């Protein structure tokens, strides 16, 4: 799925992948920034807890957003594909300033929401200016190409990652989460080596990329973002390597960005602030 086209010169909303385990109580910098982007206390936020198997995940975020001052935060319980046709829920998305997708299992998101009117509505609303955030599994689901699973390690191998279609809010990035904490450099490199078109974003926990219209982003949070740019890849052995064998990649650029750091997808330039 590709991003929806903008209409009548509208400006796209932010796409905000979060690496998981974002601070929620003492200094919720990422969630505060998301609320501000959506319009502050008068904003309307849709919460989609589909990725989680825990019954209270959605309600916990609903209470959290209300503690942050949001007057209108509502859980939309898309548990089955039939739920994704519920007009009441779709209407709420249409009236929302922001959508927040919780963590859990990204395959629950793709198999439940993928190809439904909910997915179409979120893409169209984002193209019209609605902001979309997702943490952990919710972050992985955002791009056109989703990392569905894989193994840990720093050296890429052909069988290190499983890919699946994602929501399609951006086709410029492939996103991985819990990046440093779960040693996921190898699987993101593997995903990029399959087709070195997109740029890789590896999100540490409590760290987010606020991707602006125009596809440049700013880092917010206490950790770092690993940016992997395959633009200048000059050699890859992916087509020759067998299962379990290391893959050689030459010419890949890697940046580590922390709070305030920026990356521009058009120029492929990174900056510390």
Backbone bond lengths (Angstrom), bond angles and torsions (degrees), N, CA, C in turn:
res aa  C-N    CA-C-N  psi(-1)  N-CA   C-N-CA  omega(-1)  CA-C   N-CA-C  phi
1 X - - - 1.452 - - 1.530 110.13 -
2 X 1.304 116.53 132.91 1.453 121.97 178.93 1.527 110.09 -102.23
3 X 1.334 117.30 161.19 1.461 119.92 177.61 1.530 111.39 -59.28
4 X 1.337 116.11 144.84 1.462 120.38 176.82 1.524 109.56 -68.82
5 X 1.322 115.54 153.21 1.460 120.73 177.41 1.526 110.20 -74.94
6 X 1.317 115.82 145.37 1.456 119.82 173.98 1.527 109.43 -74.19
7 X 1.344 116.02 155.40 1.459 122.01 -177.19 1.520 109.07 -126.23
8 X 1.317 115.65 137.64 1.474 121.46 175.49 1.531 112.62 54.62
9 X 1.327 115.55 42.95 1.465 121.42 176.51 1.531 113.25 60.66
10 X 1.325 117.33 24.57 1.471 120.38 177.07 1.522 109.70 -68.82
11 X 1.310 116.38 155.56 1.465 121.82 178.84 1.521 109.16 -102.43
12 X 1.312 116.75 133.38 1.461 120.75 179.92 1.521 110.65 -60.73
13 X 1.321 114.46 153.50 1.449 119.65 172.33 1.518 111.12 -81.03
14 X 1.319 115.59 168.89 1.460 120.82 175.27 1.526 110.37 -65.38
15 X 1.328 115.49 149.44 1.467 123.64 165.87 1.520 105.56 -114.25
16 X 1.354 117.08 123.29 1.469 120.69 -168.43 1.529 110.45 -128.62
17 X 1.336 117.71 86.71 1.461 119.94 174.38 1.536 110.74 -79.34
18 X 1.324 115.56 136.54 1.469 123.02 -178.33 1.527 108.06 -119.80
19 X 1.319 117.65 138.71 1.459 121.92 -173.00 1.508 116.28 -73.38
20 X 1.342 117.79 -0.94 1.465 121.78 -178.68 1.519 110.91 100.12
21 X 1.325 115.32 163.24 1.473 122.41 177.15 1.525 111.98 51.21
22 X 1.337 116.39 39.29 1.469 119.85 178.97 1.529 110.15 -68.03
23 X 1.323 116.21 144.79 1.463 121.47 178.87 1.527 108.91 -62.33
24 X 1.336 115.29 130.29 1.462 120.13 -174.81 1.520 114.11 -115.79
25 X 1.339 117.83 -17.56 1.464 118.98 -170.96 1.520 113.62 -118.59
26 X 1.332 117.78 -58.65 1.469 120.58 -168.87 1.525 112.83 -76.61
27 X 1.312 117.55 -46.11 1.465 121.11 178.64 1.528 107.85 -148.58
28 X 1.336 115.82 76.76 1.474 119.70 -175.40 1.524 112.35 -77.48
29 X 1.332 116.12 65.81 1.457 121.98 -173.02 1.521 112.60 -57.57
30 X 1.335 116.93 -43.99 1.461 120.31 -176.22 1.524 110.74 -67.92
31 X 1.327 117.03 -46.82 1.457 120.17 -178.80 1.524 111.30 -67.72
32 X 1.326 116.82 -36.54 1.468 120.25 175.32 1.527 110.66 -60.53
33 X 1.336 115.81 -44.28 1.465 120.21 -179.18 1.530 110.18 -65.43
34 X 1.319 117.37 -39.93 1.465 121.09 177.32 1.526 110.63 -60.07
35 X 1.328 116.76 -46.10 1.468 120.86 178.91 1.526 110.38 -61.02
36 X 1.323 117.21 -43.40 1.469 120.62 179.27 1.526 111.16 -60.94
37 X 1.329 116.49 -44.49 1.460 120.77 179.81 1.531 110.63 -60.74
38 X 1.343 115.57 -37.37 1.469 120.42 -177.89 1.525 112.77 -74.79
39 X 1.326 117.36 -14.22 1.461 119.54 178.30 1.509 115.00 122.56
40 X 1.352 117.43 7.00 1.455 119.68 175.34 1.513 113.39 81.86
41 X 1.319 116.13 -151.41 1.464 121.80 -170.35 1.530 113.08 -65.45
42 X 1.311 118.21 -23.20 1.460 121.03 179.84 1.525 113.11 -89.94
43 X 1.320 117.05 2.78 1.463 119.95 -178.51 1.527 111.07 -73.91
44 X 1.316 115.48 161.26 1.465 122.91 177.43 1.529 107.58 -117.29
45 X 1.338 116.40 121.44 1.461 120.95 -175.19 1.526 110.48 -120.64
46 X 1.330 115.52 128.63 1.464 122.49 174.25 1.517 109.06 -93.98
47 X 1.320 117.29 129.82 1.463 122.60 -179.85 1.523 108.31 -108.97
48 X 1.333 116.43 124.11 1.466 121.70 -179.02 1.522 108.91 -115.39
49 X 1.343 117.52 104.46 1.466 121.62 -176.31 1.525 113.47 -96.16
50 X 1.321 117.80 20.57 1.463 122.39 -171.91 1.524 113.20 -55.67
51 X 1.330 117.97 -35.49 1.464 121.27 -176.06 1.524 112.53 -66.75
52 X 1.321 117.06 -23.89 1.462 121.13 -173.77 1.520 111.96 -91.37
53 X 1.329 115.93 143.79 1.458 121.50 173.84 1.523 111.52 -94.06
54 X 1.323 117.36 -2.69 1.461 121.67 -179.71 1.521 109.92 -87.46
55 X 1.309 117.43 129.37 1.455 121.31 -174.04 1.518 113.69 -65.93
56 X 1.338 117.01 -27.81 1.463 119.24 -173.84 1.526 113.71 -95.29
57 X 1.341 118.48 2.09 1.469 120.21 -176.65 1.523 111.74 -58.39
58 X 1.310 116.99 -50.76 1.456 120.39 -177.83 1.515 112.11 -62.86
59 X 1.328 117.49 -44.67 1.464 121.15 -179.24 1.527 111.28 -64.53
60 X 1.315 116.17 -36.13 1.470 118.99 178.36 1.526 110.95 -63.19
61 X 1.330 117.46 -41.01 1.466 119.60 177.44 1.527 111.01 -70.73
62 X 1.306 116.73 -33.94 1.460 119.91 177.15 1.532 110.12 -60.61
63 X 1.338 116.06 -46.85 1.465 120.80 177.64 1.519 111.13 -64.07
64 X 1.339 116.18 -38.46 1.463 120.65 -179.26 1.523 111.03 -63.30
65 X 1.323 117.16 -47.69 1.462 119.65 -179.71 1.532 110.98 -63.96
66 X 1.296 117.22 -34.31 1.462 119.13 177.63 1.524 111.47 -69.70
67 X 1.330 117.11 -34.52 1.470 119.81 174.36 1.525 110.86 -65.39
68 X 1.338 116.06 -27.99 1.462 119.86 178.18 1.525 111.92 -81.98
69 X 1.326 116.55 0.87 1.452 120.92 173.96 1.512 116.12 103.13
70 X 1.355 117.18 1.70 1.461 120.20 -178.86 1.532 109.18 -76.42
71 X 1.310 116.60 125.00 1.466 121.01 -177.62 1.522 112.01 -78.20
72 X 1.324 116.19 -31.25 1.461 119.64 -173.82 1.530 109.77 -126.02
73 X 1.326 116.33 92.68 1.465 122.73 175.04 1.521 107.22 -128.41
74 X 1.329 116.49 126.39 1.465 119.52 -173.44 1.521 111.14 -136.92
75 X 1.325 115.98 137.45 1.458 122.15 175.07 1.531 108.85 -79.66
76 X 1.326 116.15 131.32 1.462 122.05 174.15 1.532 107.09 -110.87
77 X 1.320 117.94 102.80 1.473 121.92 -170.28 1.526 113.18 -82.35
78 X 1.320 116.07 77.00 1.465 120.49 176.68 1.523 109.01 -82.12
79 X 1.323 115.97 88.51 1.460 120.72 -177.79 1.526 112.18 -97.22
80 X 1.328 116.83 -24.68 1.462 122.08 178.72 1.524 108.63 -132.21
81 X 1.319 115.89 165.40 1.458 119.42 178.04 1.530 110.47 -66.79
82 X 1.309 116.68 -28.56 1.467 119.87 175.96 1.525 110.98 -64.23
83 X 1.353 116.37 -38.52 1.473 120.41 177.20 1.524 111.18 -57.67
84 X 1.334 116.39 -30.88 1.466 121.25 -175.30 1.523 113.05 -71.40
85 X 1.342 117.11 -2.52 1.462 121.07 175.85 1.525 111.61 -104.88
86 X 1.328 117.90 3.15 1.465 121.90 -175.95 1.533 110.12 -68.58
87 X 1.311 116.45 115.98 1.467 120.85 -173.95 1.523 112.32 -62.36
88 X 1.322 117.74 -34.14 1.466 121.29 179.63 1.529 110.83 -61.02
89 X 1.334 116.70 -43.11 1.461 121.13 -179.64 1.532 110.86 -70.67
90 X 1.334 115.90 -40.86 1.462 119.84 179.54 1.528 110.75 -64.28
91 X 1.316 116.46 -38.82 1.466 120.34 178.06 1.526 111.04 -63.94
92 X 1.344 116.28 -35.95 1.462 119.27 -179.99 1.532 110.44 -66.91
93 X 1.336 116.52 -39.51 1.467 119.65 175.65 1.525 110.31 -61.40
94 X 1.320 116.51 -41.72 1.465 120.39 -179.82 1.527 112.03 -60.23
95 X 1.320 116.92 -29.14 1.462 121.49 -177.70 1.533 112.56 -97.34
96 X 1.326 116.95 0.97 1.468 120.77 -174.45 1.518 112.17 -86.23
97 X 1.321 114.42 149.60 1.461 121.83 172.56 1.520 111.28 -90.34
98 X 1.338 116.33 -21.78 1.452 120.80 -178.99 1.515 111.82 -153.04
99 X 1.326 115.76 150.70 1.469 123.14 172.41 1.514 107.69 -119.92
100 X 1.334 116.75 136.77 1.465 121.58 177.77 1.524 108.61 -124.21
101 X 1.341 116.66 120.92 1.463 122.34 178.42 1.519 109.13 -103.82
102 X 1.318 117.13 126.86 1.455 121.72 -175.33 1.527 111.49 -80.61
103 X 1.326 114.54 176.41 1.453 121.12 177.56 1.515 112.45 -82.80
104 X 1.324 115.19 177.81 1.464 122.08 -178.97 1.517 109.50 143.51
105 X 1.309 116.53 -116.81 1.466 123.26 -178.89 1.527 107.78 -124.51
106 X 1.331 117.14 116.94 1.459 119.79 -176.48 1.518 113.42 -64.64
107 X 1.340 117.92 -23.48 1.458 119.47 176.81 1.525 111.69 -69.80
108 X 1.331 117.18 -26.92 1.464 119.42 173.64 1.525 109.92 -65.66
109 X 1.332 116.38 -35.95 1.462 119.82 176.57 1.526 111.19 -68.65
110 X 1.321 116.51 -49.06 1.469 119.01 -174.47 1.522 111.87 -68.64
111 X 1.318 118.69 -37.91 1.465 120.21 -177.88 1.524 112.22 -79.04
112 X 1.327 117.61 -24.99 1.466 120.59 179.73 1.519 111.95 -89.81
113 X 1.339 117.03 -45.00 1.464 121.11 -173.18 1.528 112.88 -98.16
114 X 1.331 116.92 -30.55 1.459 120.31 -176.47 1.520 112.93 -53.69
115 X 1.329 117.38 130.91 1.459 121.75 177.58 1.508 115.12 79.78
116 X 1.323 118.06 3.82 1.463 121.47 -179.45 1.525 110.68 -99.11
117 X 1.328 114.87 174.03 1.457 120.35 178.02 1.521 110.98 -65.22
118 X 1.342 118.15 -28.34 1.466 120.68 177.19 1.525 110.35 -60.79
119 X 1.333 116.43 -48.34 1.466 120.15 179.68 1.521 111.10 -61.29
120 X 1.316 116.53 -43.97 1.465 120.54 178.42 1.511 111.09 -61.76
121 X 1.324 116.17 -43.44 1.463 120.97 -177.43 1.538 110.77 -65.14
122 X 1.332 117.56 -41.41 1.463 120.16 179.98 1.520 110.64 -64.55
123 X 1.341 117.73 -43.02 1.467 120.45 178.77 1.533 110.70 -62.26
124 X 1.337 116.74 -44.42 1.464 120.05 -179.19 1.522 111.78 -66.22
125 X 1.312 116.30 -41.47 1.461 119.49 -179.53 1.522 110.86 -68.63
126 X 1.332 117.81 -36.40 1.460 120.07 176.19 1.525 110.27 -64.39
127 X 1.320 117.20 -39.71 1.462 120.64 177.15 1.525 111.57 -64.34
128 X 1.347 115.84 -24.98 1.463 120.64 -179.53 1.523 112.47 -93.37
129 X 1.349 117.71 -0.97 1.460 119.78 174.77 1.508 116.33 122.52
130 X 1.338 119.34 -6.42 1.461 120.75 178.17 1.528 109.76 -73.49
131 X 1.320 116.94 140.61 1.461 122.48 -178.15 1.527 109.96 -93.03
132 X 1.328 116.43 141.29 1.463 121.48 -178.14 1.518 109.67 -127.34
133 X 1.337 115.46 123.19 1.465 121.93 176.49 1.523 109.30 -118.64
134 X 1.321 115.63 151.69 1.457 120.40 176.09 1.508 109.34 -151.26
135 X 1.320 116.76 139.22 1.456 120.58 179.70 1.523 110.12 -110.96
136 X 1.317 116.81 139.73 1.461 123.07 177.93 1.532 110.41 55.96
137 X 1.333 118.47 -113.22 1.462 120.53 179.04 1.523 111.56 -57.96
138 X 1.330 116.71 -36.29 1.455 120.68 177.67 1.516 112.32 -62.37
139 X 1.339 116.78 -31.81 1.469 121.19 176.94 1.526 110.73 -73.38
140 X 1.315 117.41 -44.35 1.460 121.38 -178.39 1.526 111.75 -60.96
141 X 1.340 116.83 -32.61 1.460 122.99 -175.74 1.528 113.13 -74.30
142 X 1.324 118.27 -17.31 1.462 121.81 -170.02 1.532 115.34 -64.28
143 X 1.327 120.27 -45.61 1.474 119.29 -173.73 1.523 113.35 -76.47
144 X 1.312 114.94 173.45 1.465 120.74 177.85 1.523 111.22 -63.84
145 X 1.336 117.01 -38.97 1.461 122.24 179.01 1.519 108.44 -109.78
146 X 1.323 117.21 116.65 1.462 123.40 -172.87 1.529 110.93 -104.63
147 X 1.325 116.38 134.68 1.464 120.42 168.91 1.527 107.38 -78.01
148 X 1.326 116.09 111.86 1.459 121.29 -176.22 1.523 112.32 -88.66
149 X 1.321 117.50 -22.00 1.457 121.19 -179.18 1.511 109.79 175.11
150 X 1.321 115.71 179.87 1.456 119.48 179.63 1.511 111.41 160.37
151 X 1.313 115.59 -172.57 1.462 121.06 -176.89 1.522 110.75 -115.01
152 X 1.327 115.83 164.57 1.460 121.81 -178.20 1.532 110.47 -83.32
153 X 1.333 115.02 164.45 1.454 120.60 176.47 1.509 111.69 131.54
154 X 1.326 116.12 160.07 1.455 121.60 -175.34 1.527 113.91 -96.55
155 X 1.330 117.85 -21.09 1.459 121.02 -177.10 1.521 110.47 -101.17
156 X 1.335 118.29 124.56 1.463 119.74 -177.59 1.521 112.97 -68.48
157 X 1.331 115.83 144.00 1.457 123.57 171.82 1.530 107.44 -135.69
158 X 1.329 119.19 155.60 1.469 120.81 -173.88 1.523 114.40 -59.45
159 X 1.338 118.05 -28.42 1.464 121.33 -175.50 1.526 112.40 -103.17
160 X 1.324 117.05 21.74 1.462 120.74 -172.58 1.522 113.26 -84.25
161 X 1.321 118.52 -14.67 1.454 120.92 -174.08 1.526 110.23 -142.20
162 X 1.324 114.43 147.21 1.463 122.25 172.63 1.518 108.35 -114.34
163 X 1.323 116.73 127.53 1.453 121.89 -178.29 1.528 110.42 -107.67
164 X 1.333 115.76 154.57 1.457 122.24 176.73 1.523 108.29 -152.76
165 X 1.328 118.48 160.13 1.464 119.70 175.50 1.528 110.71 -63.96
166 X 1.325 116.11 139.15 1.455 121.13 177.93 1.512 111.46 -106.04
167 X 1.334 116.36 -161.51 1.457 122.43 -176.03 1.526 112.14 -72.15
168 X 1.335 117.13 -33.79 1.456 120.12 175.89 1.510 115.01 89.92
169 X 1.333 118.01 28.99 1.466 120.06 176.16 1.524 111.63 -74.67
170 X 1.318 117.22 -23.90 1.464 122.52 176.02 1.520 108.72 -148.92
171 X 1.333 116.25 144.24 1.466 119.81 171.88 1.519 110.73 -113.93
172 X 1.331 116.30 12.68 1.463 121.14 -178.67 1.527 112.53 -93.20
173 X 1.336 116.90 -18.48 1.466 120.66 -174.36 1.523 110.90 -130.61
174 X 1.341 116.22 149.94 1.462 123.61 162.87 1.520 106.11 -113.75
175 X 1.313 116.72 134.21 1.466 121.58 -168.72 1.520 110.71 -117.52
176 X 1.334 116.41 134.25 1.463 121.69 171.17 1.521 108.24 -127.72
177 X 1.327 116.62 151.77 1.458 122.11 -171.10 1.531 110.83 -125.51
178 X 1.339 116.38 171.22 1.480 121.27 -175.30 1.526 108.63 48.64
179 X 1.322 117.61 41.87 1.458 122.40 -160.28 1.519 113.29 -67.60
180 X 1.328 117.01 -60.48 1.465 119.95 -179.00 1.524 110.84 -70.02
181 X 1.335 116.17 -38.57 1.472 120.72 -175.31 1.528 111.66 -63.77
182 X 1.337 117.46 -30.23 1.464 120.18 -175.59 1.539 112.42 -116.59
183 X 1.325 116.88 16.73 1.464 122.49 171.53 1.537 111.63 52.90
184 X 1.338 116.34 61.82 1.452 120.83 -171.91 1.531 114.12 -108.39
185 X 1.329 117.51 18.55 1.459 120.29 179.56 1.519 111.36 -60.20
186 X 1.318 116.45 -45.03 1.462 120.48 -176.06 1.516 112.80 -62.17
187 X 1.326 116.75 -40.70 1.468 117.23 -176.27 1.528 111.70 -74.35
188 X 1.335 118.28 -31.15 1.458 119.35 175.22 1.530 110.39 -69.63
189 X 1.326 117.37 -40.58 1.463 120.56 175.36 1.531 110.94 -60.78
190 X 1.324 116.73 -40.20 1.457 120.51 178.74 1.522 110.62 -62.77
191 X 1.331 116.46 -45.14 1.467 120.66 179.72 1.524 110.89 -59.07
192 X 1.329 116.84 -42.09 1.458 120.77 -179.75 1.528 111.92 -71.38
193 X 1.339 116.64 -32.81 1.468 120.48 -178.34 1.529 111.99 -68.15
194 X 1.328 117.79 -26.09 1.467 120.12 177.81 1.528 111.19 -59.57
195 X 1.341 116.05 -38.80 1.461 121.53 178.42 1.522 107.69 -157.73
196 X 1.326 118.20 97.24 1.470 121.07 -171.95 1.526 113.49 -75.05
197 X 1.310 115.44 60.71 1.466 121.39 177.71 1.525 111.02 -102.31
198 X 1.319 116.07 -50.56 1.461 120.95 -176.88 1.526 111.05 -80.04
199 X 1.318 115.85 164.44 1.459 123.53 172.49 1.532 107.91 -99.52
200 X 1.323 116.81 138.69 1.451 121.34 -180.00 1.520 112.42 -87.63
201 X 1.333 116.37 136.08 1.460 122.44 174.53 1.525 107.68 -119.78
202 X 1.340 117.07 113.51 1.456 122.04 176.20 1.520 109.15 -104.04
203 X 1.327 116.75 111.28 1.461 122.94 -172.78 1.521 111.62 -97.21
204 X 1.326 116.57 120.68 1.461 119.51 169.85 1.525 109.37 -70.82
205 X 1.313 116.17 163.99 1.462 120.06 176.89 1.524 110.82 -64.09
206 X 1.328 116.09 152.43 1.464 123.89 -177.01 1.526 111.25 53.43
207 X 1.332 115.99 39.13 1.460 121.58 -179.98 1.527 108.37 -143.48
208 X 1.330 116.33 138.14 1.458 120.96 -177.27 1.518 110.81 -133.39
209 X 1.320 114.66 152.85 1.467 121.78 170.14 1.526 107.38 -106.87
210 X 1.316 117.25 116.46 1.461 121.22 175.45 1.529 107.26 -90.54
211 X 1.331 115.42 94.20 1.457 121.96 -175.12 1.524 108.61 -84.36
212 X 1.321 115.54 116.57 1.459 121.64 -175.98 1.525 110.56 -85.51
213 X 1.333 115.69 163.34 1.469 118.82 168.70 1.529 108.88 -56.27
214 X 1.318 117.06 130.39 1.454 120.86 -173.79 1.517 111.98 102.66
215 X 1.357 116.01 -7.49 1.460 122.56 171.02 1.518 114.97 69.47
216 X 1.321 118.42 33.82 1.455 119.35 162.62 1.523 106.36 -106.80
217 X 1.324 117.19 153.36 1.465 118.08 -177.36 1.519 112.00 -135.96
218 X 1.336 113.79 158.94 1.456 123.30 176.48 1.525 108.86 -119.33
219 X 1.329 116.20 142.48 1.455 121.90 179.21 1.530 109.38 -87.40
220 X 1.337 115.48 132.02 1.466 122.07 175.56 1.518 107.80 -130.66
221 X 1.336 117.34 134.41 1.456 120.68 176.91 1.508 113.24 128.04
222 X 1.329 115.70 -176.33 1.464 121.28 -171.41 1.520 114.18 -92.97
223 X 1.325 118.15 -9.86 1.463 120.79 -177.87 1.514 112.30 -107.71
224 X 1.313 115.80 -150.59 1.456 121.11 -179.26 1.514 112.07 -127.90
225 X 1.326 115.38 164.35 1.457 121.71 172.66 1.528 107.80 -120.42
226 X 1.318 115.72 127.62 1.454 121.76 174.65 1.522 108.08 -92.38
227 X 1.319 116.30 118.06 1.465 121.84 178.53 1.521 108.28 -103.03
228 X 1.321 116.51 123.68 1.457 121.68 179.12 1.524 108.04 -114.01
229 X 1.327 115.92 115.13 1.465 122.41 -175.73 1.525 109.40 -110.57
230 X 1.343 118.23 110.18 1.466 120.77 -178.85 1.522 113.91 -90.33
231 X 1.327 118.05 12.92 1.463 121.51 -175.87 1.524 112.34 -52.44
232 X 1.330 115.96 -41.75 1.469 120.28 -174.43 1.527 112.61 -102.26
233 X 1.332 116.37 22.45 1.460 120.67 176.36 1.530 109.20 -59.97
234 X 1.330 115.85 122.18 1.467 119.71 -177.67 1.527 112.69 -107.22
235 X 1.332 116.69 -16.85 1.469 119.10 -179.19 1.524 109.33 -155.02
236 X 1.332 115.42 137.55 1.459 122.17 174.42 1.521 109.09 -141.45
237 X 1.328 116.50 136.16 1.467 120.35 176.94 1.528 111.56 -100.72
238 X 1.343 117.12 16.85 1.460 120.71 -177.02 1.534 111.92 -58.11
239 X 1.329 117.65 -36.83 1.459 120.26 -177.15 1.525 112.64 -72.72
240 X 1.347 117.62 -14.00 1.462 121.26 -176.99 1.527 112.98 -107.18
241 X 1.317 116.98 -23.32 1.463 120.85 -173.97 1.527 111.28 -72.45
242 X 1.322 115.14 144.57 1.458 121.47 175.80 1.520 109.45 -97.16
243 X 1.324 115.96 170.62 1.467 120.83 -179.19 1.526 110.58 -53.84
244 X 1.318 115.79 129.36 1.454 121.18 177.48 1.514 114.83 86.01
245 X 1.340 117.62 -11.84 1.459 120.27 179.77 1.525 111.15 -83.49
246 X 1.331 117.97 143.75 1.468 120.29 179.06 1.528 110.87 -67.74
247 X 1.308 114.99 147.82 1.462 121.87 179.99 1.522 109.18 -107.28
248 X 1.332 116.34 134.56 1.458 122.40 177.12 1.531 109.49 -91.57
249 X 1.330 116.24 129.69 1.456 122.51 176.43 1.524 107.98 -131.19
250 X 1.316 117.87 122.68 1.460 122.21 -177.48 1.531 109.71 -119.30
251 X 1.312 115.65 130.36 1.455 120.87 176.71 1.508 115.04 98.69
252 X 1.332 117.15 6.38 1.463 120.43 178.68 1.531 109.58 -75.84
253 X 1.321 116.39 136.35 1.463 120.76 175.42 1.519 110.02 -97.62
254 X 1.336 115.54 141.81 1.463 120.71 179.77 1.526 109.30 -132.59
255 X 1.321 116.14 131.26 1.449 122.29 176.85 1.532 109.05 -123.81
256 X 1.318 116.46 144.70 1.457 122.16 170.68 1.524 107.04 -113.68
257 X 1.314 116.44 117.26 1.458 121.79 -178.55 1.521 110.11 -115.62
258 X 1.323 116.64 138.96 1.465 121.76 176.77 1.530 107.94 -117.08
259 X 1.331 115.64 -175.45 1.462 121.33 -172.72 1.528 112.21 -46.78
260 X 1.329 115.62 128.10 1.455 121.38 -178.08 1.512 113.99 92.10
261 X 1.335 117.76 -15.98 1.456 121.33 178.32 1.519 111.18 -67.83
262 X 1.326 115.44 155.83 1.465 120.44 -175.76 1.529 110.57 -137.21
263 X 1.338 114.16 153.73 1.462 120.55 173.84 1.518 108.24 -140.73
264 X 1.346 116.28 133.20 1.457 122.64 -178.95 1.523 108.51 -108.30
265 X 1.333 116.62 116.93 1.463 120.02 -176.32 1.516 111.96 -70.36
266 X 1.347 117.51 -25.00 1.456 120.22 -179.08 1.525 111.43 -73.27
267 X 1.321 117.08 -47.35 1.462 121.05 -178.69 1.521 112.77 -92.17
268 X 1.342 116.56 -12.90 1.474 123.11 -175.92 1.539 110.58 60.18
269 X 1.312 117.20 34.46 1.451 121.83 179.53 1.522 110.72 -108.48
270 X 1.327 116.24 136.41 1.458 122.95 176.47 1.517 109.47 -107.12
271 X 1.320 116.29 149.05 1.468 120.72 176.93 1.516 109.17 -142.79
272 X 1.326 116.04 152.81 1.463 121.09 -177.22 1.518 112.14 -73.96
273 X 1.339 117.19 -20.70 1.473 120.45 179.35 1.523 109.82 -160.24
